[in-house]
Each structure stands twice: as C-alpha cells, then as structure tokens.
Amino acid sequence: MIIVAGLSGSGLAANKKSKVIYKIPTKASLIVDGKSGKILHSRNAKKKVYPASLTKVMTLYLTFEALKSGKIKMRQKFRVSKNATKARPCKLYVKKGERISVRDAIFALSIKSANDVAIVVAENIAGSEKKFARLMTIKAKQLGMNNTRFTNASGWHDPKQYSTAVDLAKLSIAIKRDFPQYYKLLNKTSFIYKGKKIHGHNPVAATYPGAEGLKTGYHSPAGRNLITVATRGAKNLVGIVTGRASSFIRDRDMVKLLDMHFGVNKNPRYSKLN
C-alpha cells in the first residue's frame, strides 16, 4: 500500500463558555484510491487530528471481527450497564439492564453515532471499555495505523486519543476488505429501533451517487470530521475531511474532492460556494 503516515501538532484556541483551552482543529483532507491505496490528494494528511466519532469505525471493526470469529452472533443481545447510560449525547438512550441486539448496536454506532451503545459494545466484547480501547490500539498497529491511539470506544474527547487522515483511510479500506459481509450494513442511513425510525446525520452518505457510507464525527477540539467511501464504475475512492467549522462546509469539501477525482462536474447543491 502506498499510504504513509506521520504526526504533528496544531495551534491553540480558547472555548469561552467552558474556559478550556483547545487545540485549533486540524483541517486535513485526503483522497485515496480504495483499491490500490494510492494517495490522490493530500492536505495535512499526516498531521495529528482528534477523530471524534470517527473512532467508532474501529469500534465497528472489532465488532465485525468478533462476529466473523464466532465470538458473538448478530442476534445476540448485549446487556446495558449503568456505566453505559452515563455517556454524554449523542445517545440512543438505552437503559440500565436493557438488552440490545448486536445488529441494532451496529446501526446505533454507524447511523446514530450513539456514545452509550459504543460503551455497551466495548463492555460486552472486552469486559470493560478500557480493555476494549487497548484492543483498538493494538488492532490499529496491526493495520499499519502507526500514528493512532485509542482510549475509548465512542470518540468522546480525550487529548490522548488521536489519529491522522492517512491512518483513518487505512482503517476505512481495511473494514471493507476484511468484512465485506458486514460492511454493507454501513450503507444504511436509518434504522428501526423499538418501533421508531432513527435517522442519521450524514447527508453525503444519503445523497452522494455511489456513496457506501461511512462516518461523521464532531466535538469542539476536533471540528467537523467525515469519512466517505464511494464507488463509481470501476473506481473506488476513500475520502477523509477533518477540522471543518460546520457540517455544511465539511460536506461541501468532501463532495468537491470526490467529484474532482471521479472526474464529474460540480455538484449543484454546493456550486454557489465552490
């Protein structure tokens, strides 16, 4: 694979409401050929970023790995702990003692980006979120994500949890390559839970021609992040955008980059800002 990675820091900014000093979100972008791993576009792609809920792609990877090995089953029910219910939003609002199927947990992670369900998955697979995070980091190293460290399953901000656009592209390629039977579930943009339709918040996955998913992410230190995998004809592209100031700008930048490398005209939805 042609992808390489490195690590660096970024500047500082103050969050006036909380009086906490945050690093300015790193604005990175990357387009990779999903088949060869060749980098087609790169901006700050080797710099340290906070993945936010892009972290959940690794949580999903380990979930798929457990399914493939037979350690867990798709219809198996995961028990919800009190600890999981204490997670901050975005949440599915599962309750202590409830049980959620592995299938619903996958959808809750990929579509709703539910932090409480991320903890449920971690605890049921590894015994604790801390142990699960260690497995996440080990798996990252095995996948060649040498500038990535995970400390939790949800992506809730921790300054010790970081990655790079290059490493996130490696993860995106790996989850499709290693688990094609489960990867197709990540194309869903809504699901039914307890009789209620739960919608996602990834317009690019929902509307971009050829999009296969993958994941949005946000918290203040990270900015607005997005991974998109898309296929048109024989060409498969993996796009990473991080550190944007708004979801619209994030989506616009992703669509512009994908359009450019698919060789198509400007997307009319974003043409006024191009």
KACORJO-V865664 format. One record per pair of residues at least 12 apart in sequence whose ideal C-beta (glycine too) atoms are under 7 Angstrom apart, sorted by the first residue. I is the first residue (numbers start at 1). J is the second residue. If there is no record, write none. Layout:
i	j
I	J
I	J
//
This chain:
i	j
1	37
2	36
2	37
2	38
2	39
3	32
3	37
3	39
3	166
3	169
3	170
4	166
5	46
5	146
5	147
5	164
5	166
5	167
6	46
6	147
7	48
7	147
7	164
8	47
8	48
9	48
10	23
10	24
10	26
10	47
11	23
11	24
12	24
15	220
22	220
22	221
23	221
25	221
25	222
25	223
25	243
26	44
26	47
26	48
26	49
26	242
26	243
27	44
27	242
27	243
27	244
28	43
28	44
28	45
28	47
28	49
28	165
28	240
28	242
28	243
29	41
29	43
29	165
29	240
29	241
29	253
29	257
30	42
30	45
30	165
30	166
30	169
30	240
31	237
31	239
31	257
31	261
32	169
32	238
33	237
34	173
34	229
34	236
34	237
34	238
35	236
37	173
40	261
41	257
41	261
45	164
45	165
45	166
46	164
46	166
47	164
48	162
48	164
49	162
49	163
49	164
49	165
49	222
49	242
49	243
50	157
50	161
50	162
50	221
50	222
51	155
51	163
51	168
51	217
51	222
51	225
52	155
52	217
52	218
52	219
52	222
52	225
53	113
53	154
53	155
53	215
53	216
53	217
53	218
54	155
54	168
54	215
54	217
54	225
54	227
55	150
55	154
55	155
55	161
56	109
56	113
56	118
56	154
56	155
56	215
57	171
57	172
57	175
57	214
57	215
57	227
58	136
58	139
58	140
58	150
58	171
59	109
59	118
59	121
59	122
59	153
60	106
60	109
60	110
60	175
61	139
61	171
61	174
61	175
62	125
62	135
62	136
62	139
63	106
63	121
63	125
64	175
64	179
64	182
66	125
67	182
68	179
72	102
72	125
73	102
74	102
74	103
75	101
75	103
76	101
76	102
77	99
77	100
77	101
78	99
78	100
78	102
78	105
78	120
78	121
78	124
79	99
79	124
80	94
80	95
80	96
80	97
80	98
80	99
80	100
80	120
81	96
81	123
82	96
83	119
84	116
84	119
84	120
84	123
85	116
87	115
87	116
87	119
87	154
88	115
88	156
90	112
90	113
90	114
90	115
91	114
91	115
91	116
92	108
92	112
92	114
92	116
92	117
92	193
93	116
94	116
94	117
94	120
100	117
100	120
104	193
105	117
105	120
105	121
106	185
107	188
107	191
109	121
110	186
110	213
110	215
111	188
111	189
111	190
111	191
111	198
111	200
112	198
112	200
113	216
115	154
115	156
118	153
118	154
119	153
119	154
121	153
122	153
129	152
129	153
132	153
133	150
133	151
133	152
133	153
136	150
137	149
137	150
143	170
143	171
143	174
144	170
145	163
145	167
145	170
145	171
147	163
147	164
147	167
148	162
148	163
148	167
149	161
149	162
155	217
157	219
157	221
165	240
165	242
168	227
168	240
169	238
169	240
172	214
172	227
172	229
172	238
173	238
176	229
186	212
186	213
186	214
187	212
187	213
189	202
189	205
189	206
201	216
202	216
203	251
204	226
204	228
204	251
204	254
204	255
205	228
208	228
208	230
208	255
208	258
209	232
210	230
210	231
210	232
211	228
211	230
212	229
212	230
212	231
213	229
214	227
214	228
214	229
215	227
222	242
223	242
223	243
223	244
223	245
224	244
224	246
224	247
224	250
225	241
225	242
226	241
226	250
226	254
227	240
228	254
228	258
230	258
232	262
235	262
237	258
237	261
237	262
239	254
239	257
239	258
241	253
241	254
252	270
252	273
255	267
255	270
256	270
256	274
//
